[in-house]
Amino acid sequence: MIRDQILIGAGFIVLFAGFMLGYSIAWWQRGRVTERVVADVSGPETAIVLGDIEARVRRSQA
């Protein structure tokens, strides 16, 4: 009985760790996609609003 509870607890921990890993990867990919889109469509200086976060981006004109 105790062994079953330990296995269930370990399963939840593994499930939570997998969810957090997937969420972190998705968040990282979101940032990379945003940077790529800004580089493709923006002028030399651009203000981007994502939700309530505003980011000002300046690209070199080389």
PEGIJO-V198916 format. One record per residue. N is the residue number from 1. PHI is phi in whole degrees, 0 to 359 (999 if undefined). PSI is psi as a letter, one per 40 degrees, with the letter a starting at -180 (none if undefined). D_LAST is the distance of its C-alpha to the last C-alpha in Angstrom with 1 decimal. Layout:
n:N phi:PHI psi:PSI d_last:D_LAST
n:N phi:PHI psi:PSI d_last:D_LAST
This chain:
n:1 phi:999 psi:d d_last:67.7
n:2 phi:296 psi:d d_last:65.6
n:3 phi:299 psi:d d_last:63.8
n:4 phi:297 psi:d d_last:63.0
n:5 phi:295 psi:d d_last:61.5
n:6 phi:295 psi:d d_last:59.4
n:7 phi:295 psi:d d_last:58.1
n:8 phi:295 psi:d d_last:57.3
n:9 phi:299 psi:d d_last:55.5
n:10 phi:296 psi:d d_last:53.5
n:11 phi:297 psi:d d_last:52.6
n:12 phi:295 psi:d d_last:51.3
n:13 phi:295 psi:d d_last:49.2
n:14 phi:296 psi:d d_last:47.7
n:15 phi:298 psi:d d_last:47.1
n:16 phi:295 psi:d d_last:45.4
n:17 phi:298 psi:d d_last:43.2
n:18 phi:295 psi:d d_last:42.2
n:19 phi:298 psi:d d_last:41.4
n:20 phi:294 psi:d d_last:39.3
n:21 phi:296 psi:d d_last:37.4
n:22 phi:298 psi:d d_last:36.7
n:23 phi:295 psi:d d_last:35.6
n:24 phi:296 psi:d d_last:33.2
n:25 phi:297 psi:d d_last:31.6
n:26 phi:296 psi:d d_last:31.4
n:27 phi:295 psi:d d_last:29.8
n:28 phi:296 psi:d d_last:27.2
n:29 phi:296 psi:d d_last:26.4
n:30 phi:300 psi:d d_last:26.2
n:31 phi:296 psi:d d_last:23.5
n:32 phi:294 psi:d d_last:21.5
n:33 phi:295 psi:d d_last:22.1
n:34 phi:299 psi:d d_last:21.0
n:35 phi:299 psi:d d_last:17.6
n:36 phi:295 psi:d d_last:17.1
n:37 phi:295 psi:d d_last:18.4
n:38 phi:299 psi:d d_last:16.2
n:39 phi:296 psi:d d_last:13.0
n:40 phi:281 psi:d d_last:14.6
n:41 phi:245 psi:e d_last:16.1
n:42 phi:261 psi:i d_last:14.6
n:43 phi:277 psi:a d_last:12.7
n:44 phi:298 psi:d d_last:10.4
n:45 phi:227 psi:h d_last:13.7
n:46 phi:220 psi:i d_last:16.6
n:47 phi:255 psi:h d_last:20.0
n:48 phi:243 psi:h d_last:21.7
n:49 phi:243 psi:h d_last:25.4
n:50 phi:244 psi:h d_last:27.1
n:51 phi:68 psi:b d_last:30.7
n:52 phi:253 psi:e d_last:31.1
n:53 phi:254 psi:h d_last:27.9
n:54 phi:249 psi:h d_last:25.0
n:55 phi:236 psi:h d_last:21.6
n:56 phi:257 psi:h d_last:18.7
n:57 phi:238 psi:h d_last:15.3
n:58 phi:238 psi:h d_last:12.0
n:59 phi:260 psi:i d_last:8.8
n:60 phi:287 psi:i d_last:5.5
n:61 phi:259 psi:f d_last:3.8
n:62 phi:287 psi:none d_last:0.0
